[in-house]
Amino acid sequence: MILNQFSLSGKTAVITGCSQGIGNAIAAAMAEAGADVVGVDIVPQPCTKKKVEETGRCYLELEADLVDCTAFDDVVDKTIERFGHLDILVNNAGITRRNMAVDFSEEAWDAVIAINQKAVFFNAQKAARQFIKQKTPGKIINIASVNAFEGGVKVIAYTAAKAAVRMITMAMSNEWASLGINVNAIAPGFTVTQLTEPMRGEEDRVKEMMTRIPIGRWAKPDDMAGAAVFLASPASSYISGATIVVDGGYLGR
Ligand SMILES: NC(=O)c1ccc[n+]([C@@H]2O[C@H](COP(=O)([O-])OP(=O)(O)OC[C@H]3O[C@@H](n4cnc5c(N)ncnc54)[C@H](O)[C@@H]3O)[C@@H](O)[C@H]2O)c1
C-alpha cells in the first residue's frame, strides 16, 4: 500500500521557525499526515497551533532563540517529556540580510550564519543523539535554498549558509544513514513569505527573476509541504544526503 508509506501516524515532529511562512505550512501538513508537532520559534505561534489542532493532532508550543545552540537541549527534553519520543526534525528557522557584498557588515554576516548554518548542525546533532538513544529511525530535513546552488545578489552570507546546509546534509548523512537516520534537505525557490518581502519590493529584480521561473509564479509556502512530508515518511527511506529542489524550474534556466 504505497499511500500508507506517506503516513506520519504516531510520529513526533519538531519544526523550527514555524510561526509563519514555510514552517507553518510544513507543520500543518505533517499534522494532516498524522504527526504530533513540537513548534519552536522565537515568537509565539498561535496560527500554527490552531492549524495543527484542527487536524486532531497535538501541538507543543515552545519559544526559544535558536541562535543559542544550548536552547535545543531543552526542546529535546520537553519533546520527550510530552510525547515520549522524537522522530522528525525540520530545521527551518532562518533569516536573511540584504546588502551588496562590498557593504556587507560583520554583524549581518554573523547573524545570518548563526541561525541558518550553525544552529542547523547543532540542532541536528542533538536530534541524532536522541534517535540513537531511542534506538529508532529518525528523519532530519534541513531547509536550504536555491542559493545553495547559485550565488544570488545582495545575499552573500545567506548564500554561504545555504550552500553549507546542502553540504553538511551530505556529511551528516555519510555518518548517520547506517544508523537509520535519513538526513536530507529541501531547496525552496522564491516563496511569498515575510523573508522575501524586501526583495519583492525591488521591482526590477522581481521582473528579472520572473523570466527565470518556468512555472510562471512564485511559490506559496504550501508548495514546500509535499516534499517535507515525503522526506519525513517511510516512502523516502532510501533517500539520504539529497537536496530536493522545489523551485518551479528556476535552476533549470
Ligand atoms: N521565502 C523564500 O523564498 C525562501 C527560499 C529559500 C529558502 N527559504 C528558507 O525557508 C525557511 C523559512 O523561511 P520563510 O521564508 O518561511 O521565512 P519567515 O520569515 O516567514 O519564517 C522564518 C521563521 O523563523 C523564525 N526564526 C528566525 N530566527 C529565529 C531564531 N533565532 N530562533 C527561532 N526562530 C527563529 C521566525 O520567527 C519565523 O517564524 C528559512 O530557512 C529560509 O531561509 C525561504
The ligand as an ORCA input file, in Angstrom:
! r2SCAN-3c Opt
* xyz 0 1
  N      10.892     32.513      1.314
  C      11.772     32.058      0.432
  O      11.767     32.479     -0.753
  C      12.778     31.028      0.822
  C      13.545     30.453     -0.197
  C      14.501     29.509      0.133
  C      14.660     29.112      1.448
  N      13.890     29.682      2.427
  C      14.135     29.236      3.792
  O      12.939     28.741      4.358
  C      12.999     28.874      5.772
  C      11.731     29.553      6.256
  O      11.694     30.866      5.732
  P      10.354     31.661      5.393
  O      10.509     32.148      4.012
  O       9.168     30.883      5.789
  O      10.583     32.944      6.322
  P       9.762     33.572      7.538
  O      10.500     34.808      7.904
  O       8.325     33.673      7.186
  O       9.913     32.468      8.675
  C      11.111     32.277      9.391
  C      10.763     31.838     10.805
  O      11.980     31.601     11.526
  C      11.826     32.170     12.824
  N      13.139     32.487     13.378
  C      14.026     33.406     12.911
  N      15.098     33.474     13.728
  C      14.894     32.576     14.728
  C      15.633     32.197     15.885
  N      16.796     32.791     16.186
  N      15.135     31.255     16.694
  C      13.935     30.683     16.416
  N      13.175     31.002     15.347
  C      13.647     31.943     14.511
  C      10.982     33.414     12.591
  O      10.385     33.901     13.787
  C       9.966     32.910     11.570
  O       8.850     32.301     12.181
  C      14.277     29.660      6.071
  O      15.310     28.764      6.413
  C      14.580     30.318      4.743
  O      15.928     30.631      4.588
  C      12.961     30.620      2.137
*
